[in-house]
Amino acid sequence: MKKTIALLMTFVMLLSLCACGSGSDAEEESTVPKATITKSDGTTEVLTQEELREIFKSNEINYNQNYRGCEVVVDGIINEIEQQKTTTGIDVAVFSLGFPAFEFWITLSDLEEQKIDITSIGKGTKVTVSGILGETFIDTEIEEAYDLKIITAE
């Protein structure tokens, strides 16, 4: 009888551990930025930054021919915002989504035109941004970023 109870308790504890572990994976998965890429042949593909980096590392020519320069829409959570000046002296806000990150920059004047108050957003803000898929090394660049939408401010 004791063995049966001990076995039953072991099974219940094992089951509870499995239930706890699955919740954290789902939460982590939802914070990973996703890029919807419209390729030159008109097909779309949804990839994470790490998946894009793997494509680049395994075959740079494939990445350059099939992904770089394509329209991209990225949904993610802001990890960091920095203010920088371009070589021509224009003030820009540089955004990082996730880590390793999708990075993009938008001029402060463009943010004003879009009626986005840069001081009201920060780390943890969920956004969607559109642009052109750029280089991938450690981070993936979104070139010519436009149409920044704030989904939720944290």
FENSULKA-V248134 format. One record per residue. N is the residue number from 0. RES is the residue in one small letter. PSI is psi in degrees with one decimal (* if undefined). NEAR is the number of other ideal C-beta (glycine too) atoms within 12 Angstrom. Layout:
n = <N	N>
res = <RES	RES>
psi = <PSI	PSI>
near = <NEAR	NEAR>
This chain:
n = <0	1	2	3	4	5	6	7	8	9	10	11	12	13	14	15	16	17	18	19	20	21	22	23	24	25	26	27	28	29	30	31	32	33	34	35	36	37	38	39	40	41	42	43	44	45	46	47	48	49	50	51	52	53	54	55	56	57	58	59	60	61	62	63	64	65	66	67	68	69	70	71	72	73	74	75	76	77	78	79	80	81	82	83	84	85	86	87	88	89	90	91	92	93	94	95	96	97	98	99	100	101	102	103	104	105	106	107	108	109	110	111	112	113	114	115	116	117	118	119	120	121	122	123	124	125	126	127	128	129	130	131	132	133	134	135	136	137	138	139	140	141	142	143	144	145	146	147	148	149	150	151	152	153>
res = <m	k	k	t	i	a	l	l	m	t	f	v	m	l	l	s	l	c	a	c	g	s	g	s	d	a	e	e	e	s	t	v	p	k	a	t	i	t	k	s	d	g	t	t	e	v	l	t	q	e	e	l	r	e	i	f	k	s	n	e	i	n	y	n	q	n	y	r	g	c	e	v	v	v	d	g	i	i	n	e	i	e	q	q	k	t	t	t	g	i	d	v	a	v	f	s	l	g	f	p	a	f	e	f	w	i	t	l	s	d	l	e	e	q	k	i	d	i	t	s	i	g	k	g	t	k	v	t	v	s	g	i	l	g	e	t	f	i	d	t	e	i	e	e	a	y	d	l	k	i	i	t	a	e>
psi = <-42.7	-39.5	-39.8	-44.1	-43.3	-40.7	-42.7	-43.2	-40.1	-43.3	-43.5	-42.8	-40.6	-42.2	-41.2	-34.3	-40.4	-41.1	-39.8	-40.3	-35.3	-28.9	-41.6	-33.6	-41.1	-40.5	-43.6	-40.6	-37.9	-18.8	-6.4	121.5	140.6	138.5	126.5	112.6	127.6	108.7	166.7	-24.3	3.5	-10.4	156.0	151.8	136.6	119.6	153.0	169.8	-38.6	-37.4	-40.7	-41.5	-38.1	-41.1	-45.1	-46.9	-35.0	-29.8	93.4	-35.4	-43.5	-46.9	-49.5	-36.0	-31.0	-13.7	-49.6	133.8	-1.3	154.9	139.2	142.6	123.3	129.9	126.8	-179.6	131.3	127.6	-33.4	145.6	129.2	150.8	130.7	166.8	137.8	173.2	-20.2	6.0	13.2	133.4	130.3	155.1	126.0	122.5	141.7	129.4	112.3	-178.8	124.5	154.8	156.9	125.3	141.9	160.2	148.5	136.6	149.3	-33.3	-36.9	-37.3	-39.9	-42.4	-35.0	0.7	41.1	120.2	102.7	-26.6	-12.9	-3.4	159.4	-161.2	131.4	-9.0	130.3	129.8	164.5	134.2	144.2	153.2	-157.7	131.3	127.0	-145.4	154.5	119.2	-97.5	-47.6	163.1	127.7	140.9	109.4	156.6	44.6	139.5	172.5	55.8	124.2	130.8	121.6	-53.9	139.5	132.7	*>
near = <7	8	9	10	11	12	13	14	14	14	14	14	14	14	14	14	14	14	14	14	14	14	14	14	14	13	13	14	14	17	22	27	39	29	42	26	37	22	23	18	12	10	14	18	24	20	30	31	36	23	24	42	26	19	27	30	15	13	14	19	12	17	28	19	16	23	37	27	22	31	28	41	32	43	28	40	35	38	28	25	31	20	19	20	15	16	7	9	9	16	20	25	35	28	40	32	42	33	22	25	33	49	38	41	31	36	27	23	15	24	29	16	13	22	12	27	16	29	14	15	26	22	20	19	29	27	40	30	43	28	33	26	39	29	22	36	17	18	27	41	35	42	24	21	34	24	23	37	23	26	19	16	19	16>
